[in-house]
Amino acid sequence: RVVTKGQIFTNAGSNASRAQQQAAGVIKGIKSGDLTRAGKNLVYMTENWGKALIKTGANSNAKVASSLVP
């Protein structure tokens, strides 16, 4: 896949979308006074943003690698 498509991961966008939903959950939890919900969403949001960034970085490196292959 790296050589032919220049990517390793295909779902970095879904992690970013999920992180955005969880960010909304953090705000909703804070507004409703549910700090447990807000805290859990904050943890999950951080995990998903991290996954999205790592996958995006890996894909960027794969694009460079695939461009070097004749």
N, C-alpha and C positions, 0 to 999 in steps of 0.2 A: 504494500500500500504506500509506503514512504516513497519508493522510487516512481511509481506510476501516478500517484495523486499528490505527492508532497504533503501528506498529512499522516498523523498517527492516530489522533482522536477525532471522532466525528461529532461529539456531543458537548463541546465546550459551551455552545449557545444555550443548551438546556440547563446547564448549571447556572449560568448567568441569569436566565429567566427565573429559575427557582429562587435564587438569592434575592431577586427583586421582590418576589412574592413574600419571602420571609421578612424582608425589610418592612414591608407593609404590615406584616404580622407583629413586628416589634412595636411599631407606632400604635397599632390598634390595641395591643396588650397594655402599653403604657397609658393610653387614653382611658381604657376601661379599668385600670388599676390592677390588672392581672400581671404582676411582675414575673411570675413563674413562666407564663406564656411568652412574655417579652424576652426573658432570658433565654429560653429554649430556642426561640426564633433567631435571636442574636447569634447563638452558637452555630445553628444550622446555616444561617446566612453567611457567616464567616467561612465555614467549611466549603460551601458552594462557590463563593467568590474565589477562594484559594484554588479549588479544583479547576475553575474556569481559567484562571490566570496561568496555572501550570500547563493545562492542556493547550492553551493558546501559544504559550512559549515553546512547547514541544513541537507544535505544528509549524511555527515560524522556523525553527531549526530544521525541521524536515523539508521545508520548502527550499532552504538553502542547500541542503544535502542533495535533494532531487535535481536541483539546477546544475549541480556539478557532475551528474551522471550523464554521459553522452546518450 
